[in-house]
Amino acid sequence: MTIRIAIIGYGKIARTEHAPAIAAHPGFELVAVVSPSGAADAGVPVFTSLSELLTAMPRGLEAVAICTPPRVRRAIAAQAIDRGLAVLLEKPPATTLGELEALVAMARAAGTCLFAAWHSQYAPAVAPAAALLAGERLASLAIDWREDVRKWHPGQEWIWEPDGFGVFDTGVNALSIVTAILTERLEVEEAELVIPAGRQAPIAASLHFAGRDRTACFDWREQGEEAWRIRLTTRSGRTLAIEGGGARLVVDGKEQPLGAFAEYPAIYARFAELVTAGRIAVDSEPMRLLADTALIARRLTVAADA
Ligand code: NAP
């Protein structure tokens, strides 16, 4: 059976990743797009809201992929679940843990599929790293996630709103990788958030996790060499380095052969399985780490143009 799907929120990630991945998957057909400011390039009917789409195509689809900024995701997902549709949530899947738990409860009660798609968990280094770390105990962890916000997020004002996540919009990708590859649960013990004057969300953050030598550094002010790197050692003496956001894996100094970087095709392959089985797959651990960070972090204000 072909799964007829609509993309809700037709911005950067919808255009560059979701639409091509849907087009490439034989089990999906893109039938509509919701975009408040239009989407002439979508090649399918465009609506300004999910309500308008559902009125025009009441039995015209089985699934939605919600690719809006996080703020509006919960209301759209709730409406879709209420109509019995399968829902894929772009990351972060909600703005709070409470919202996410409410969506899971709604999907469970309705018997519908709900999928929190943490895209970095589908990077090629992640499954092999998880397999290597099964049964191992962590000795040290260093997350180093630095990029230039001006290059990657031009014009995206929503990222600076209180529920825009700031540097964690991308930093949560690293957290989603570590929660996928580690068998033990991380606890945030200390945190600092660096917030530009006049903004509501951090431009940089540092975390210390409970236990020795377990740190994370996230920084959107990098003007030189950017990094999307996780280094860790195990108590048995192994060293792993995940580089390029999960594109490369180096184990004990040796580069590992990996498949192509194809996160979104893998996401849609998984979504197809979940839709068919009517299942829920929601990993809330990356959100818990962010929520715990917000509860205990020191706040440091820096100049607006820092
Ligand atoms: P974006 O370029 O700003 O696109 C967001 C889109 O959502 C806009 O087209 C916006 O439409 C639309 N939208 C806003 N409110 C809506 C509503 N109520 N109903 C329907 N559409 C609505 O943002 P993005 O970079 O694609 O990011 C979107 C999400 O994907 C974020 O959660 C982000 O973390 C995640 N993500 C982004 C990337 C990336 O590289 N950009 C990678 C992975 C995941 P209008 O312009 O008409 O308001």
Boltz pocket constraint, residues with backbone or C-beta under 6 A from the ligand:
constraints:
  - pocket:
      binder: B
      contacts: [[A, 8], [A, 9], [A, 10], [A, 11], [A, 12], [A, 13], [A, 14], [A, 34], [A, 35], [A, 36], [A, 37], [A, 38], [A, 48], [A, 49], [A, 67], [A, 68], [A, 69], [A, 70], [A, 72], [A, 90], [A, 91], [A, 92], [A, 119], [A, 152], [A, 156], [A, 169]]
      max_distance: 6.0
